[in-house]
Amino acid sequence: MVVVIPRWDHRLKDPESVAFAILDVLADFESEGKLKNLPKSKKFPVKTILAILLFKQYYNLPLRDAQHYGRKFFGANIHYSTLHNWE
């Protein structure tokens, strides 16, 4: 079950809370089996790549900033060119 956070909720202003909310939603999708048909990545989990790209889209960030926040919040140093290929 996916829980929708109202847009006026204060957690949506905090980047760390948004990162954890994205991971929760992706974990729900994974448990429902909706992430099975995605292409595979050799180095990084697809869930992490998707989380970084969703974070990038939510805050309208450039790819280099998404790479930085991916390191900071998701613990994955994924190069911006790899993120560009997955976009």
Phi and psi in radians as a Rosetta constraint file:
Dihedral C 1 N 2 CA 2 C 2 CIRCULARHARMONIC -1.687 0.35
Dihedral N 2 CA 2 C 2 N 3 CIRCULARHARMONIC 2.227 0.35
Dihedral C 2 N 3 CA 3 C 3 CIRCULARHARMONIC -1.678 0.35
Dihedral N 3 CA 3 C 3 N 4 CIRCULARHARMONIC 2.229 0.35
Dihedral C 3 N 4 CA 4 C 4 CIRCULARHARMONIC -1.619 0.35
Dihedral N 4 CA 4 C 4 N 5 CIRCULARHARMONIC 2.262 0.35
Dihedral C 4 N 5 CA 5 C 5 CIRCULARHARMONIC -1.615 0.35
Dihedral N 5 CA 5 C 5 N 6 CIRCULARHARMONIC 2.239 0.35
Dihedral C 5 N 6 CA 6 C 6 CIRCULARHARMONIC -1.065 0.35
Dihedral N 6 CA 6 C 6 N 7 CIRCULARHARMONIC 2.559 0.35
Dihedral C 6 N 7 CA 7 C 7 CIRCULARHARMONIC -1.161 0.35
Dihedral N 7 CA 7 C 7 N 8 CIRCULARHARMONIC -0.306 0.35
Dihedral C 7 N 8 CA 8 C 8 CIRCULARHARMONIC -1.570 0.35
Dihedral N 8 CA 8 C 8 N 9 CIRCULARHARMONIC 0.016 0.35
Dihedral C 8 N 9 CA 9 C 9 CIRCULARHARMONIC -1.189 0.35
Dihedral N 9 CA 9 C 9 N 10 CIRCULARHARMONIC 2.382 0.35
Dihedral C 9 N 10 CA 10 C 10 CIRCULARHARMONIC -1.146 0.35
Dihedral N 10 CA 10 C 10 N 11 CIRCULARHARMONIC -0.385 0.35
Dihedral C 10 N 11 CA 11 C 11 CIRCULARHARMONIC -1.151 0.35
Dihedral N 11 CA 11 C 11 N 12 CIRCULARHARMONIC -0.388 0.35
Dihedral C 11 N 12 CA 12 C 12 CIRCULARHARMONIC -1.351 0.35
Dihedral N 12 CA 12 C 12 N 13 CIRCULARHARMONIC -0.166 0.35
Dihedral C 12 N 13 CA 13 C 13 CIRCULARHARMONIC -1.542 0.35
Dihedral N 13 CA 13 C 13 N 14 CIRCULARHARMONIC -0.368 0.35
Dihedral C 13 N 14 CA 14 C 14 CIRCULARHARMONIC -1.632 0.35
Dihedral N 14 CA 14 C 14 N 15 CIRCULARHARMONIC 2.082 0.35
Dihedral C 14 N 15 CA 15 C 15 CIRCULARHARMONIC -1.037 0.35
Dihedral N 15 CA 15 C 15 N 16 CIRCULARHARMONIC -0.630 0.35
Dihedral C 15 N 16 CA 16 C 16 CIRCULARHARMONIC -1.155 0.35
Dihedral N 16 CA 16 C 16 N 17 CIRCULARHARMONIC -0.701 0.35
Dihedral C 16 N 17 CA 17 C 17 CIRCULARHARMONIC -1.153 0.35
Dihedral N 17 CA 17 C 17 N 18 CIRCULARHARMONIC -0.660 0.35
Dihedral C 17 N 18 CA 18 C 18 CIRCULARHARMONIC -1.128 0.35
Dihedral N 18 CA 18 C 18 N 19 CIRCULARHARMONIC -0.715 0.35
Dihedral C 18 N 19 CA 19 C 19 CIRCULARHARMONIC -1.067 0.35
Dihedral N 19 CA 19 C 19 N 20 CIRCULARHARMONIC -0.777 0.35
Dihedral C 19 N 20 CA 20 C 20 CIRCULARHARMONIC -1.191 0.35
Dihedral N 20 CA 20 C 20 N 21 CIRCULARHARMONIC -0.604 0.35
Dihedral C 20 N 21 CA 21 C 21 CIRCULARHARMONIC -1.142 0.35
Dihedral N 21 CA 21 C 21 N 22 CIRCULARHARMONIC -0.696 0.35
Dihedral C 21 N 22 CA 22 C 22 CIRCULARHARMONIC -1.105 0.35
Dihedral N 22 CA 22 C 22 N 23 CIRCULARHARMONIC -0.765 0.35
Dihedral C 22 N 23 CA 23 C 23 CIRCULARHARMONIC -1.116 0.35
Dihedral N 23 CA 23 C 23 N 24 CIRCULARHARMONIC -0.643 0.35
Dihedral C 23 N 24 CA 24 C 24 CIRCULARHARMONIC -1.123 0.35
Dihedral N 24 CA 24 C 24 N 25 CIRCULARHARMONIC -0.763 0.35
Dihedral C 24 N 25 CA 25 C 25 CIRCULARHARMONIC -1.122 0.35
Dihedral N 25 CA 25 C 25 N 26 CIRCULARHARMONIC -0.740 0.35
Dihedral C 25 N 26 CA 26 C 26 CIRCULARHARMONIC -1.172 0.35
Dihedral N 26 CA 26 C 26 N 27 CIRCULARHARMONIC -0.595 0.35
Dihedral C 26 N 27 CA 27 C 27 CIRCULARHARMONIC -1.141 0.35
Dihedral N 27 CA 27 C 27 N 28 CIRCULARHARMONIC -0.669 0.35
Dihedral C 27 N 28 CA 28 C 28 CIRCULARHARMONIC -1.127 0.35
Dihedral N 28 CA 28 C 28 N 29 CIRCULARHARMONIC -0.750 0.35
Dihedral C 28 N 29 CA 29 C 29 CIRCULARHARMONIC -1.093 0.35
Dihedral N 29 CA 29 C 29 N 30 CIRCULARHARMONIC -0.696 0.35
Dihedral C 29 N 30 CA 30 C 30 CIRCULARHARMONIC -1.146 0.35
Dihedral N 30 CA 30 C 30 N 31 CIRCULARHARMONIC -0.705 0.35
Dihedral C 30 N 31 CA 31 C 31 CIRCULARHARMONIC -1.196 0.35
Dihedral N 31 CA 31 C 31 N 32 CIRCULARHARMONIC -0.493 0.35
Dihedral C 31 N 32 CA 32 C 32 CIRCULARHARMONIC -1.466 0.35
Dihedral N 32 CA 32 C 32 N 33 CIRCULARHARMONIC -0.088 0.35
Dihedral C 32 N 33 CA 33 C 33 CIRCULARHARMONIC 1.413 0.35
Dihedral N 33 CA 33 C 33 N 34 CIRCULARHARMONIC 0.352 0.35
Dihedral C 33 N 34 CA 34 C 34 CIRCULARHARMONIC -1.515 0.35
Dihedral N 34 CA 34 C 34 N 35 CIRCULARHARMONIC -0.126 0.35
Dihedral C 34 N 35 CA 35 C 35 CIRCULARHARMONIC -1.789 0.35
Dihedral N 35 CA 35 C 35 N 36 CIRCULARHARMONIC 0.203 0.35
Dihedral C 35 N 36 CA 36 C 36 CIRCULARHARMONIC -1.266 0.35
Dihedral N 36 CA 36 C 36 N 37 CIRCULARHARMONIC -0.598 0.35
Dihedral C 36 N 37 CA 37 C 37 CIRCULARHARMONIC -1.551 0.35
Dihedral N 37 CA 37 C 37 N 38 CIRCULARHARMONIC 0.165 0.35
Dihedral C 37 N 38 CA 38 C 38 CIRCULARHARMONIC -1.402 0.35
Dihedral N 38 CA 38 C 38 N 39 CIRCULARHARMONIC 2.676 0.35
Dihedral C 38 N 39 CA 39 C 39 CIRCULARHARMONIC -1.114 0.35
Dihedral N 39 CA 39 C 39 N 40 CIRCULARHARMONIC 2.726 0.35
Dihedral C 39 N 40 CA 40 C 40 CIRCULARHARMONIC -1.655 0.35
Dihedral N 40 CA 40 C 40 N 41 CIRCULARHARMONIC 2.638 0.35
Dihedral C 40 N 41 CA 41 C 41 CIRCULARHARMONIC -1.962 0.35
Dihedral N 41 CA 41 C 41 N 42 CIRCULARHARMONIC 2.456 0.35
Dihedral C 41 N 42 CA 42 C 42 CIRCULARHARMONIC -1.320 0.35
Dihedral N 42 CA 42 C 42 N 43 CIRCULARHARMONIC -0.620 0.35
Dihedral C 42 N 43 CA 43 C 43 CIRCULARHARMONIC -1.781 0.35
Dihedral N 43 CA 43 C 43 N 44 CIRCULARHARMONIC -0.618 0.35
Dihedral C 43 N 44 CA 44 C 44 CIRCULARHARMONIC -2.163 0.35
Dihedral N 44 CA 44 C 44 N 45 CIRCULARHARMONIC 2.603 0.35
Dihedral C 44 N 45 CA 45 C 45 CIRCULARHARMONIC -1.138 0.35
Dihedral N 45 CA 45 C 45 N 46 CIRCULARHARMONIC 2.447 0.35
Dihedral C 45 N 46 CA 46 C 46 CIRCULARHARMONIC -1.079 0.35
Dihedral N 46 CA 46 C 46 N 47 CIRCULARHARMONIC -0.601 0.35
Dihedral C 46 N 47 CA 47 C 47 CIRCULARHARMONIC -1.044 0.35
Dihedral N 47 CA 47 C 47 N 48 CIRCULARHARMONIC -0.695 0.35
Dihedral C 47 N 48 CA 48 C 48 CIRCULARHARMONIC -1.202 0.35
Dihedral N 48 CA 48 C 48 N 49 CIRCULARHARMONIC -0.739 0.35
Dihedral C 48 N 49 CA 49 C 49 CIRCULARHARMONIC -1.087 0.35
Dihedral N 49 CA 49 C 49 N 50 CIRCULARHARMONIC -0.777 0.35
Dihedral C 49 N 50 CA 50 C 50 CIRCULARHARMONIC -1.100 0.35
Dihedral N 50 CA 50 C 50 N 51 CIRCULARHARMONIC -0.691 0.35
Dihedral C 50 N 51 CA 51 C 51 CIRCULARHARMONIC -1.100 0.35
Dihedral N 51 CA 51 C 51 N 52 CIRCULARHARMONIC -0.754 0.35
Dihedral C 51 N 52 CA 52 C 52 CIRCULARHARMONIC -1.148 0.35
Dihedral N 52 CA 52 C 52 N 53 CIRCULARHARMONIC -0.716 0.35
Dihedral C 52 N 53 CA 53 C 53 CIRCULARHARMONIC -1.190 0.35
Dihedral N 53 CA 53 C 53 N 54 CIRCULARHARMONIC -0.641 0.35
Dihedral C 53 N 54 CA 54 C 54 CIRCULARHARMONIC -1.146 0.35
Dihedral N 54 CA 54 C 54 N 55 CIRCULARHARMONIC -0.710 0.35
Dihedral C 54 N 55 CA 55 C 55 CIRCULARHARMONIC -1.082 0.35
Dihedral N 55 CA 55 C 55 N 56 CIRCULARHARMONIC -0.742 0.35
Dihedral C 55 N 56 CA 56 C 56 CIRCULARHARMONIC -1.058 0.35
Dihedral N 56 CA 56 C 56 N 57 CIRCULARHARMONIC -0.791 0.35
Dihedral C 56 N 57 CA 57 C 57 CIRCULARHARMONIC -1.188 0.35
Dihedral N 57 CA 57 C 57 N 58 CIRCULARHARMONIC -0.657 0.35
Dihedral C 57 N 58 CA 58 C 58 CIRCULARHARMONIC -1.090 0.35
Dihedral N 58 CA 58 C 58 N 59 CIRCULARHARMONIC -0.758 0.35
Dihedral C 58 N 59 CA 59 C 59 CIRCULARHARMONIC -1.690 0.35
Dihedral N 59 CA 59 C 59 N 60 CIRCULARHARMONIC 0.041 0.35
Dihedral C 59 N 60 CA 60 C 60 CIRCULARHARMONIC 0.964 0.35
Dihedral N 60 CA 60 C 60 N 61 CIRCULARHARMONIC 0.933 0.35
Dihedral C 60 N 61 CA 61 C 61 CIRCULARHARMONIC -1.696 0.35
Dihedral N 61 CA 61 C 61 N 62 CIRCULARHARMONIC 2.689 0.35
Dihedral C 61 N 62 CA 62 C 62 CIRCULARHARMONIC -1.282 0.35
Dihedral N 62 CA 62 C 62 N 63 CIRCULARHARMONIC 2.903 0.35
Dihedral C 62 N 63 CA 63 C 63 CIRCULARHARMONIC -1.111 0.35
Dihedral N 63 CA 63 C 63 N 64 CIRCULARHARMONIC -0.631 0.35
Dihedral C 63 N 64 CA 64 C 64 CIRCULARHARMONIC -1.173 0.35
Dihedral N 64 CA 64 C 64 N 65 CIRCULARHARMONIC -0.629 0.35
Dihedral C 64 N 65 CA 65 C 65 CIRCULARHARMONIC -1.208 0.35
Dihedral N 65 CA 65 C 65 N 66 CIRCULARHARMONIC -0.641 0.35
Dihedral C 65 N 66 CA 66 C 66 CIRCULARHARMONIC -1.096 0.35
Dihedral N 66 CA 66 C 66 N 67 CIRCULARHARMONIC -0.649 0.35
Dihedral C 66 N 67 CA 67 C 67 CIRCULARHARMONIC -1.091 0.35
Dihedral N 67 CA 67 C 67 N 68 CIRCULARHARMONIC -0.751 0.35
Dihedral C 67 N 68 CA 68 C 68 CIRCULARHARMONIC -1.106 0.35
Dihedral N 68 CA 68 C 68 N 69 CIRCULARHARMONIC -0.843 0.35
Dihedral C 68 N 69 CA 69 C 69 CIRCULARHARMONIC -1.209 0.35
Dihedral N 69 CA 69 C 69 N 70 CIRCULARHARMONIC -0.486 0.35
Dihedral C 69 N 70 CA 70 C 70 CIRCULARHARMONIC -1.102 0.35
Dihedral N 70 CA 70 C 70 N 71 CIRCULARHARMONIC -0.696 0.35
Dihedral C 70 N 71 CA 71 C 71 CIRCULARHARMONIC -1.163 0.35
Dihedral N 71 CA 71 C 71 N 72 CIRCULARHARMONIC -0.730 0.35
Dihedral C 71 N 72 CA 72 C 72 CIRCULARHARMONIC -1.282 0.35
Dihedral N 72 CA 72 C 72 N 73 CIRCULARHARMONIC -0.830 0.35
Dihedral C 72 N 73 CA 73 C 73 CIRCULARHARMONIC -1.736 0.35
Dihedral N 73 CA 73 C 73 N 74 CIRCULARHARMONIC -0.524 0.35
Dihedral C 73 N 74 CA 74 C 74 CIRCULARHARMONIC -1.907 0.35
Dihedral N 74 CA 74 C 74 N 75 CIRCULARHARMONIC -0.087 0.35
Dihedral C 74 N 75 CA 75 C 75 CIRCULARHARMONIC 1.190 0.35
Dihedral N 75 CA 75 C 75 N 76 CIRCULARHARMONIC 0.487 0.35
Dihedral C 75 N 76 CA 76 C 76 CIRCULARHARMONIC -2.309 0.35
Dihedral N 76 CA 76 C 76 N 77 CIRCULARHARMONIC 2.158 0.35
Dihedral C 76 N 77 CA 77 C 77 CIRCULARHARMONIC -1.614 0.35
Dihedral N 77 CA 77 C 77 N 78 CIRCULARHARMONIC 1.402 0.35
Dihedral C 77 N 78 CA 78 C 78 CIRCULARHARMONIC -1.694 0.35
Dihedral N 78 CA 78 C 78 N 79 CIRCULARHARMONIC 2.149 0.35
Dihedral C 78 N 79 CA 79 C 79 CIRCULARHARMONIC -1.095 0.35
Dihedral N 79 CA 79 C 79 N 80 CIRCULARHARMONIC 2.580 0.35
Dihedral C 79 N 80 CA 80 C 80 CIRCULARHARMONIC -1.114 0.35
Dihedral N 80 CA 80 C 80 N 81 CIRCULARHARMONIC -0.476 0.35
Dihedral C 80 N 81 CA 81 C 81 CIRCULARHARMONIC -1.213 0.35
Dihedral N 81 CA 81 C 81 N 82 CIRCULARHARMONIC -0.586 0.35
Dihedral C 81 N 82 CA 82 C 82 CIRCULARHARMONIC -1.160 0.35
Dihedral N 82 CA 82 C 82 N 83 CIRCULARHARMONIC -0.730 0.35
Dihedral C 82 N 83 CA 83 C 83 CIRCULARHARMONIC -1.087 0.35
Dihedral N 83 CA 83 C 83 N 84 CIRCULARHARMONIC -0.676 0.35
Dihedral C 83 N 84 CA 84 C 84 CIRCULARHARMONIC -1.097 0.35
Dihedral N 84 CA 84 C 84 N 85 CIRCULARHARMONIC -0.697 0.35
Dihedral C 84 N 85 CA 85 C 85 CIRCULARHARMONIC -1.146 0.35
Dihedral N 85 CA 85 C 85 N 86 CIRCULARHARMONIC -0.528 0.35
Dihedral C 85 N 86 CA 86 C 86 CIRCULARHARMONIC -1.501 0.35
Dihedral N 86 CA 86 C 86 N 87 CIRCULARHARMONIC -0.220 0.35
